[in-house]
Amino acid sequence: MGEGGGRSFGTTRELQRLKQQAMEYYRENDVPRRLEELLNSTFYLQPADVYGHLSICSVVISTHFEVLENVLPELADAEQEARSEAVRIAVQWVNETITEELQGLTPSDQAEVDQVLRTFFGNKAQEDKERRELEKSLEDTRVSIPSPAPPPPPPPPPAKKRGQKQGRNDTFTEKPIVPPEPVEPVLNGSMAIGAVSLAVAKTRAILDNNPLYLNIALLKQSGQEQPTKLILPLPMVSLVSCGKSSPGKLNLMKEVMCIPHPGLTARQGVEMLLEIQKHINKTIEMLPPPKTETKKGHNGSKRSQQPITGKMSHLGCLTINYDTIEQPLVLIQGICANLGLDLGTNLHLAINCAAHELMDYSRGKYEVMLGTYKNAAEMVDLYVDLINRFPAIIALIDPFRKEDSEQWGSICNALGSRCYILAGAASKSISKLLEGGDISTPKSSGLIIRHTNQTTISDLVEITSLLDSKQRVAVFGSAEGESSDDSLVDLAIGLGVRFIKLGGLSRGERITKYNRLFAIEEELLQSGTLGFNEEHIFFPLNDDTEKGTEAPEAVTTVAGEPAELPEPIFPTEVMEASAKA
């Protein structure tokens, strides 16, 4: 009796303590007043779906605006103003028309909701097109341009020197490059479509008491039975940046990324890469700062090289001052060797070339290093030589502009059997890809997809299913203008993509996503539904693959690597062994 009473008393005191904490929490966050306002508005509106009206679900979607390094203040202000305007219109759409359009629909029918959103956006895009055409026609009628005077006759040709052959050209002229395609227009407010679609998916997950990734997986399987295994995508972790905005001469490598071995858990892989990142930081700190020197810029003027050894990029990794293509790769290779890791076995490399940022249109060539220019054909040879020397590289992202379609085909033929050739910025938007149903332009091993603008959840399901059917690799990437919302990790897992590209192991908005990856992995481990990735498999691309007539023979792992790899060695094990010795 006394023991039971003691338990009851203890339980009562604990409940009282929890109630007191709850009251303080609600009072500090002004919850009672806000709930009262919500209930009052519900009474006056008297919605048909009371519970739907009371459901609260927050989402964050990144804008399409790129993060520009070392940009002029006036340009940064102009971009911030444009971003604010895009967000303002998106909020207006959500609060007005979209809310009305979705009345009466249930969150369980994602396809129907997304179709309503697509129709709404299509109408807005048509209105915008008609408005711009009207403005242009009014401008044309308002401005009367006088006919220009006829040009003066051309000067007479210079007298032919004795001995000079007719039509001889002393300088070799290369084939002109294809001019850049117009940038796909982004309609202000379009991010409202993607945000509302994600909110509906999250709402359904909450109502079904399911995690978001499971809800997305069920959508991918068209509502079939719950998947018995879910496989986490392999992280592409950015370790260093040596791109166009870096202070050194090297431009080619916007991101050098590491990919843990498929047999590791996400936590094991990231912990291994975190150890490598620490050693990179230490190595950079020990290097003497480069001497300040003047060198010629694009226009012949001299600019001073900044004596910066390393700084943190918005990508979450160090921006390093390097002058040759080999330096960042040799750095990582050496650190791995010191830690007892085999680059090419325990982990692999991926390079984001961002070739569209390297093109010098006045020369028609890519500036891979300051003052070093390569035409598109020479770039193919450069990449082949790079992979031959560093076979641990298993992925190249955007090795060319989208316009150099011939070279995309050439590099896929040359390296497609041992390296993923991925299109990111070189690919069309998801809506354009789905509209045409063609994912083979440019020719590539796969695509980097992102959840931005008018991309709905149904669009993501459709594009990843299309990639799967064509035996292409899907990489789910985060936008450059990052947010702290971790929903994209759930999306990547539910969609079943091969890789997830979150950036480096720093900055809070990225660490939040890595932590979400670990949390989901733990949930799947506890439920016994965690599957593991297979070895890297490369499908050589040919015409039969494009037509979908016959599956090509797969090439497993990397350049002759045995299918059964040795037991992975972790930095912690190496350090413990060294301590014991």
WOFENVEN-V273882 format. One record per residue. N is the residue number from 1. RES is the residue in one letter. SS is DSSP state (~ for helix, > for strand, _ for the rest). Layout:
n = <N;N>
res = <RES;RES>
ss = <SS;SS>
This chain:
n = <1;2;3;4;5;6;7;8;9;10;11;12;13;14;15;16;17;18;19;20;21;22;23;24;25;26;27;28;29;30;31;32;33;34;35;36;37;38;39;40;41;42;43;44;45;46;47;48;49;50;51;52;53;54;55;56;57;58;59;60;61;62;63;64;65;66;67;68;69;70;71;72;73;74;75;76;77;78;79;80;81;82;83;84;85;86;87;88;89;90;91;92;93;94;95;96;97;98;99;100;101;102;103;104;105;106;107;108;109;110;111;112;113;114;115;116;117;118;119;120;121;122;123;124;125;126;127;128;129;130;131;132;133;134;135;136;137;138;139;140;141;142;143;144;145;146;147;148;149;150;151;152;153;154;155;156;157;158;159;160;161;162;163;164;165;166;167;168;169;170;171;172;173;174;175;176;177;178;179;180;181;182;183;184;185;186;187;188;189;190;191;192;193;194;195;196;197;198;199;200;201;202;203;204;205;206;207;208;209;210;211;212;213;214;215;216;217;218;219;220;221;222;223;224;225;226;227;228;229;230;231;232;233;234;235;236;237;238;239;240;241;242;243;244;245;246;247;248;249;250;251;252;253;254;255;256;257;258;259;260;261;262;263;264;265;266;267;268;269;270;271;272;273;274;275;276;277;278;279;280;281;282;283;284;285;286;287;288;289;290;291;292;293;294;295;296;297;298;299;300;301;302;303;304;305;306;307;308;309;310;311;312;313;314;315;316;317;318;319;320;321;322;323;324;325;326;327;328;329;330;331;332;333;334;335;336;337;338;339;340;341;342;343;344;345;346;347;348;349;350;351;352;353;354;355;356;357;358;359;360;361;362;363;364;365;366;367;368;369;370;371;372;373;374;375;376;377;378;379;380;381;382;383;384;385;386;387;388;389;390;391;392;393;394;395;396;397;398;399;400;401;402;403;404;405;406;407;408;409;410;411;412;413;414;415;416;417;418;419;420;421;422;423;424;425;426;427;428;429;430;431;432;433;434;435;436;437;438;439;440;441;442;443;444;445;446;447;448;449;450;451;452;453;454;455;456;457;458;459;460;461;462;463;464;465;466;467;468;469;470;471;472;473;474;475;476;477;478;479;480;481;482;483;484;485;486;487;488;489;490;491;492;493;494;495;496;497;498;499;500;501;502;503;504;505;506;507;508;509;510;511;512;513;514;515;516;517;518;519;520;521;522;523;524;525;526;527;528;529;530;531;532;533;534;535;536;537;538;539;540;541;542;543;544;545;546;547;548;549;550;551;552;553;554;555;556;557;558;559;560;561;562;563;564;565;566;567;568;569;570;571;572;573;574;575;576;577;578;579;580;581>
res = <M;G;E;G;G;G;R;S;F;G;T;T;R;E;L;Q;R;L;K;Q;Q;A;M;E;Y;Y;R;E;N;D;V;P;R;R;L;E;E;L;L;N;S;T;F;Y;L;Q;P;A;D;V;Y;G;H;L;S;I;C;S;V;V;I;S;T;H;F;E;V;L;E;N;V;L;P;E;L;A;D;A;E;Q;E;A;R;S;E;A;V;R;I;A;V;Q;W;V;N;E;T;I;T;E;E;L;Q;G;L;T;P;S;D;Q;A;E;V;D;Q;V;L;R;T;F;F;G;N;K;A;Q;E;D;K;E;R;R;E;L;E;K;S;L;E;D;T;R;V;S;I;P;S;P;A;P;P;P;P;P;P;P;P;P;A;K;K;R;G;Q;K;Q;G;R;N;D;T;F;T;E;K;P;I;V;P;P;E;P;V;E;P;V;L;N;G;S;M;A;I;G;A;V;S;L;A;V;A;K;T;R;A;I;L;D;N;N;P;L;Y;L;N;I;A;L;L;K;Q;S;G;Q;E;Q;P;T;K;L;I;L;P;L;P;M;V;S;L;V;S;C;G;K;S;S;P;G;K;L;N;L;M;K;E;V;M;C;I;P;H;P;G;L;T;A;R;Q;G;V;E;M;L;L;E;I;Q;K;H;I;N;K;T;I;E;M;L;P;P;P;K;T;E;T;K;K;G;H;N;G;S;K;R;S;Q;Q;P;I;T;G;K;M;S;H;L;G;C;L;T;I;N;Y;D;T;I;E;Q;P;L;V;L;I;Q;G;I;C;A;N;L;G;L;D;L;G;T;N;L;H;L;A;I;N;C;A;A;H;E;L;M;D;Y;S;R;G;K;Y;E;V;M;L;G;T;Y;K;N;A;A;E;M;V;D;L;Y;V;D;L;I;N;R;F;P;A;I;I;A;L;I;D;P;F;R;K;E;D;S;E;Q;W;G;S;I;C;N;A;L;G;S;R;C;Y;I;L;A;G;A;A;S;K;S;I;S;K;L;L;E;G;G;D;I;S;T;P;K;S;S;G;L;I;I;R;H;T;N;Q;T;T;I;S;D;L;V;E;I;T;S;L;L;D;S;K;Q;R;V;A;V;F;G;S;A;E;G;E;S;S;D;D;S;L;V;D;L;A;I;G;L;G;V;R;F;I;K;L;G;G;L;S;R;G;E;R;I;T;K;Y;N;R;L;F;A;I;E;E;E;L;L;Q;S;G;T;L;G;F;N;E;E;H;I;F;F;P;L;N;D;D;T;E;K;G;T;E;A;P;E;A;V;T;T;V;A;G;E;P;A;E;L;P;E;P;I;F;P;T;E;V;M;E;A;S;A;K;A>
ss = <_;~;~;~;~;~;~;~;~;~;~;~;~;~;~;~;~;~;~;~;~;~;~;~;~;~;~;~;_;_;~;~;~;~;~;~;~;~;~;~;~;~;~;~;~;_;_;_;_;~;~;~;~;~;_;_;_;_;_;_;_;_;_;_;_;_;_;_;_;_;_;_;~;~;~;~;~;~;~;~;~;~;~;~;~;~;~;~;~;~;~;~;~;~;~;~;~;~;~;~;~;_;_;_;_;_;_;_;_;~;~;~;~;~;~;~;~;~;~;~;~;~;~;~;~;~;~;~;~;~;~;~;~;~;~;~;~;~;~;~;~;~;_;_;_;_;_;_;_;_;_;_;_;_;_;_;_;_;_;_;_;_;_;_;_;_;_;_;_;_;_;_;_;_;_;_;_;_;_;_;_;_;_;_;_;_;_;_;_;_;~;~;~;~;~;~;~;~;~;~;~;~;~;~;~;~;~;_;_;_;_;~;~;~;~;~;~;~;~;~;_;_;_;_;_;_;_;_;_;>;>;_;_;>;>;>;>;>;>;>;>;>;_;_;_;_;_;_;_;>;_;_;>;>;>;>;>;>;>;>;_;_;_;_;_;~;~;~;~;~;~;~;~;~;~;~;~;~;~;~;~;~;~;~;~;~;_;_;_;_;_;_;_;>;>;>;_;_;_;_;_;>;>;>;_;_;_;_;_;>;>;>;_;_;_;_;_;>;>;>;_;_;_;_;~;~;~;~;~;~;~;~;~;~;~;~;~;~;_;_;_;_;>;_;_;_;>;>;>;>;>;>;_;_;~;~;~;_;>;>;_;_;_;_;>;>;>;>;>;_;_;>;>;>;_;~;~;~;~;~;~;~;~;~;~;~;~;~;~;_;_;_;>;>;>;>;>;_;_;_;_;_;_;_;~;~;~;~;~;~;~;~;~;~;~;_;_;_;_;>;>;>;>;_;_;_;_;_;_;~;~;~;~;~;~;~;_;_;_;_;_;_;_;_;_;>;>;>;>;_;_;_;_;_;_;_;~;~;~;~;~;~;~;~;~;~;~;~;~;_;_;_;>;>;>;>;>;_;_;_;_;_;_;_;_;_;~;~;~;~;~;~;~;~;~;_;_;_;>;>;>;>;>;_;_;_;_;~;~;~;~;~;~;~;~;~;~;~;~;~;~;~;~;~;~;~;~;_;_;>;>;_;_;_;_;_;>;>;>;_;_;_;~;~;~;~;~;_;_;_;_;_;_;>;>;>;_;_;_;_;_;_;_;_;_;_;_;_;_;_;~;~;~;~;~;~;~;~;~;~;_>
